[in-house]
């Protein structure tokens, strides 16, 4: 016997023409080949949807990153491969980028890096102006890079990247990171100026303020650590913010209590030599600061002597600021200028692709001529094929035109994204053939940072009734000046061919609905019979009716269906083919039918303004009892987030009070310190009203941050006041001396934080819109709170301290009286 061998039949086609000789059957004594009944075409798949780039027909390839992948790395890798791919393409085929989301990320990061650098310089200049010493300034500023290195170590250990959130966190923290070092160095400097040796001054000066420094840091941790536990969309933004700021504050405190006094003992001197340049620049500044000290001492002396007037005046200021809330609008997230616009145009149902294409090219040409800011204008038109996954999940059809427009960077153009979108809406209103259109700033209405919309959800089972209410509401919202455009989610009924099978006829022919439907699907859409391999690539062999045999009702009626015995029956003998209008896609929410009327907030208006007007419209409408209306979308998310942040803010305030009570071992002193908190809200209300900034999620986070920031000034004042009383000073003298001694460190820490926030509050770079309201809120809140805290906290302390002394005297008098009776 020979050795065993395997047997293999090689049946793959080596040429497409070989399929012509496939035997598909016999008729009499004749063999029927595939070429006798079909055409074999080696071609591309049929495409009904077309894509155009800057007016030229082309294709569109979408690259989607996997979950957890880095967008910038993937984008750079793709861009690196494009030149090599371009070389292998025909000379008339060009590759270009339509939308690159990583560009916005890189530009935003670049803007934040610039903000961090500007903030660093501003903080350094503030410290230099107040201290007037380069060595002292260096001792303070060196805390910043050390703290930043600690935050980078956290990012490395946790596996996070240096992204938009982390850079924003660094920008927020830079102004606050030097606060503790400023308090320590300023107190050490005072001891040196009184004649103490640098080393002794460093030891005693640090010991005096150590408690206030630690208490300040603990209050900051009480604010930022809870941010790490926020869930949902806000949690994605603020979890990393909470961790980074918390770590930076811990490291800065350790530096302030160890590195700062050590450097002070080595570098600071009692009478440093002052050069001509120093005298020229810093002598006027020193005079101004001395006048400020003297003026504040007089103010605090007067305030302590007129406590009732001061307290009543502060109460009037706070209550008066509450009336400003009437002029403050609300929003969810601000609209970001990411240089992307999405436009969807709907023509009457049944419009042919040729007509839609002609209109699309006309609008595309007009847009590119009128808006030189456009870099790439891409649009698709026509019905997407069944295997076009991206096209099938979007609204498409022969009457639908979808644009993806990419603009130049925000720094390279004069007009903003929202302004261009509004002009485009006005342009599209001039076309009578357009039934409805939607222009989305940011590319998509669902994206965070896109243009705000008010979504009115109409619940009801009756299609005609909900359609009527949606149309009525839409018409009334269009009349509002603060509404740029209105879109109804439910589309018009569309025509389609439907086959009504006669089940009795199917049974008589040995068929069922599933078998007949399968034959129909294969004839119209085609079925993959096999695969054709060529040069290592694999192509589908699709069997379907030729296009000319699947266009009309008659063509469908003539389709042959075979039963299990091989007998053929035409569709017309099994049922009826009719053209009907199919109902729209049924949207559901909470298992109820819903249609959404979406109104776009106009430039200059806020989400809360349009919500208020929409609620007024709904209240005047006649709504049947079985129809329910509610406002969802961004407004619903805003209300849920505001509720969560309000609860979080209250918990943080309570936690700050508990931390202070534990640190001072008293309930009275923390209560006095917390008096600075209401006036932070006063500053926020004034800032929002004056600048016309809506109250959004970012501003709410700024308000929560203020709960830990503003009490730091009160801690410094009260801690030093207690120290003065322990040294034997009276209540009034202790308060005045503490205020005068701590004025400069309070102003320095406030100004470093405020000026550190200003680059974020007035930033104009890409992505700056997201953080602008937070920076503005913190800057205004801290500024106003500090000005009032410097007066109200010492006054309130005098009131409570005096009452405490009187209670002790009454208690002592009662004890003495009891002893006399004995």
Buried (B, 14 or more C-beta within 10 A) or exposed (E): EEEEEEEEEEEEBEEBEEBBEEEEEEEEEEEEBBBEEBEBEEEEEEBBBBBBBBEEEBEBEEEEBEEEEBBBEBBEEBEEEEEEEEEEEEEEEEEEBBBBBBBBBBBBBBBBBBBBEBBBEBBBEBBBBBBBBEBBBBBBBBBBEBBBEBBBEBBEEEEBEBBBBBBBBBBBBBBBBBBBBBBBBBBBBBBBEEEBEBEEBBBBBBEBBBBBBBBBBBBBBBBBBBBBEBEEBBBEBBBBBBBBBBBBBBBBBBBBBEBBBBBBBEBBEEEBEEEEEBEEEBEEEBEEBEEEBEEBBEEBBEBBEEBEEBBEBBEEBBEEBEEBEEEBBBBBBBBBBBBBBBBBBBBEBEBEBEBBBEBBBEBBEBBBEEBEBBBBBBBBBBBBBEEBEEBEEEBBBBBBBBBBBBBEBBEEBEBBBBEBBBBBBEBBEEBEEBBBBBBBBBBEBEBBBBBBBBBBBBBBEEBEBBBBBBEBBBEBBEEBEBBBBBBBBBBBEBEEBEBEBEEEEBEEBEBBEEBBEEBBEBBBBBEEEEEBEEEEEEBBBBBBBEEEBBEEEEBBBBBEBBBEEEEEBEBBBBBEBEEEEEEBEEEEEEEEBBBBBBBBBBBEBBBBBBBBBBEEBBEEEEBEEEBEBBBBBBBBBBBEBBEBBEEBBEEBBEBBBEBBBEBBEBEBBBBBBBBBBBBBBBBBBBBBBEEEBBBBBBBBBBBBBBBBBBBBBBBBBBBBBBBBBEEEBEBBBBBBBBBBBBBBBBBBBBBBBBBBBBBBBEBEBBBBBBBBBBBBBBBBBBBBBBEBBBBBBBBBBBBBBEEEEEEEEEEEEEEEEEEEEE
